[in-house]
């Protein structure tokens, strides 16, 4: 299974991530070969996914470089790249309050895991700090997962990176687990069934 991580890139070979199957850097001007993570965010997101979907082929789709924000054209171009390469899951831990932007980020046929209420997606996610990292919840059309990435020994969870980005990553990992057994068009339905 192929999982695209649209984020700040991935530090290939990080012990929590392992091998990266490939990647691309996406800018407002086009594509570049650089998908190295200089912020650490994308690597932590990929580590959370890898923990739950260890056999996945993870692809870094770098849309952030020196800060965690991107132009809408960059995100749209990155989604197109993922669709053209038939990614099975797309982890998109970003959102926008601009309704016009949301319409530009439609990804027909793609299984996008993203922030609930912020983007059109198949698997909308919100963070739930009371949810154990090895579980998720579902209610009222939204999946809830832990907002914490894979723990770092000796670092309290609240001092590590955390937030809805990691709830999305954890949920992408759960979707990856389900995708091993059901076709892509049934993943959401199966996730709901598991929590019914």
N, C-alpha and C positions, 0 to 999 in steps of 0.2 A: 504494500500500500504506500502511496506517495502523499506526504503531508507537507504543504507549503506554509512557512512561517513568515508572514508579512510583518516585519519589525525592523530592528536596528542591525540586522545581519546576525551571523552566528560565528562564534569562535570555534572553528573546527578542531576537534581533538580534545575539547574540554572534557574532563572526566565525567561530568553529568550528561554530556551530549553524545560523545563518541563520534563516529563517522557521519559526515554530512554528505548526502548523495550528490549535491550540486547547489548552484545558486546563481543569483544575478543581483546586481545593484540597479535600482530603478530611480531615475531622476525626472524632473519635469522636461528635460531635453531628450531623454531616451534611456538607453541601457548601457551599463558599464560592467566590467568583470569583477569589480570590487564588492564583495559581500562580507568583508571582515567587520565584526562587531566592535565598535570603539566605545560603546556606552555600557555594555553588559546586559542590557535589558533583553534583547533577542536571544542571547545565550541562555539566560535564566528561563525564559519562556520555552525554548527548545528542550531544556533539561527537564522541565515539568512534563512535557509531552513524552519525552523519551522514557521517563520513569514508568508511564502507564502503557506505552505502546513501543516496547523495546525493539521490535522487528521492523518498525516503519522506516521507510526511506524519507529522511527529512531534507527539505530544500529550503535554503535561506533566500528570502526575497526581501532584499534590503530597501526599505522605503524611508528610513530615518538615518541620519548620519551623525551630526554633532548635537542634535536635540530631538526629543520625542514628538516631532510634528512633521507633517508632510503636506504638500499641496494636493488638492483633490485630483488633479490630472495625474500625479504620480501614483496615487492609490488606484485609480481607475486603470492605468497602464499595467500596474502590477497584477491586478485581478485578471486582466486580459491574458497576460503571460501565463498565469496559472491555468486558466481555462484552456488555452491553446495546448498546454502540456498535459492536460487531463489529470490534474491533481485530484486525488480522492477526497482530501480534506484541505480546507484553507483556514488557517488560524489568523484571525484579523482582530487584534486587541486594540482597536482604535474606534473612535466614534466621532460624530459631528452633530452639532445642534442645528445645522442648516438643512432644512428639508429639501432644498433644491440640490444640495450635494448628495443627499441620500439617493435621489433618483438616478444620479450618475454612477452609483456604485452597485447597481444591480448585477448579479452574476448568475444568469440563467443556467440551470443544469449543474451548478457547482454546489458543493456542500460546504457552506461557509459557517464557521463558528465565530460569533462576535458578541459585542456588548448589547444587551437587551435594550431596546428602545432607541438605539443610536444609529443602526444601519439595518437595511433589509438583509436578513440572513435566515438560514434554515434552522440553526440552533442558537437561539438568543440566550445569553448567560448573564447572571448577576452574581456578585460575590456574597458569600455567607460565611462569616468568620467562625460560626459555630458548627459548620459542616466539616467532618473529618476529611482529611486529604484523600482517603481511599474510598470516598462515597460522594454521591451527588444527590440532589433533590429536584423535584419537578412540581410546579404548581402554577396555575393560571397562565399557561403558555410559556413559562420561563424556566430554564434550568438553573439551579443554584449549585455552586461549587466553592471550595475553599479558595480564598484570595491569596494563599501563600504558595510560593514555589517550593521546590525540593529543599528541605532544611540543610543548613550549613552547620556542621558540628561546632558546638560552643557558641553559636550566635542565636540569641532569642528570636523567635519568629517575627516579633514586632520591630526588630532592628534590621531585619533582612528586607530586601525588596518585597513589596506586597501590593495588592490592589486588584481591581477587576481584571487587569491584563492576565493575571495568574489564575483567576477563576476561569477565564476563557481558555487558557492553556491546559488547565487540569481537565476541563470538559472536552477539549479536543482529544486529549489522551483517552478519556472514557469512550468517545466516539470511535477512536481508532481500535479500541478493544472490540467493540461491537462490529466494526467493519470487517473484522477477520471472519465473521460467521454469517453476515447478511449482506445483500447487495447495497450499494450506496444509496439507492432511492428508498431503502427501508430503514436506514440508520436512525433517523429521528423517531420514527414510529417504535422501533425496538427500544430505544432509550426510554421513551415514555412508558412502554410496557414494563420495563424493568423496575420502574418506580410506582407502578399502579398497585 
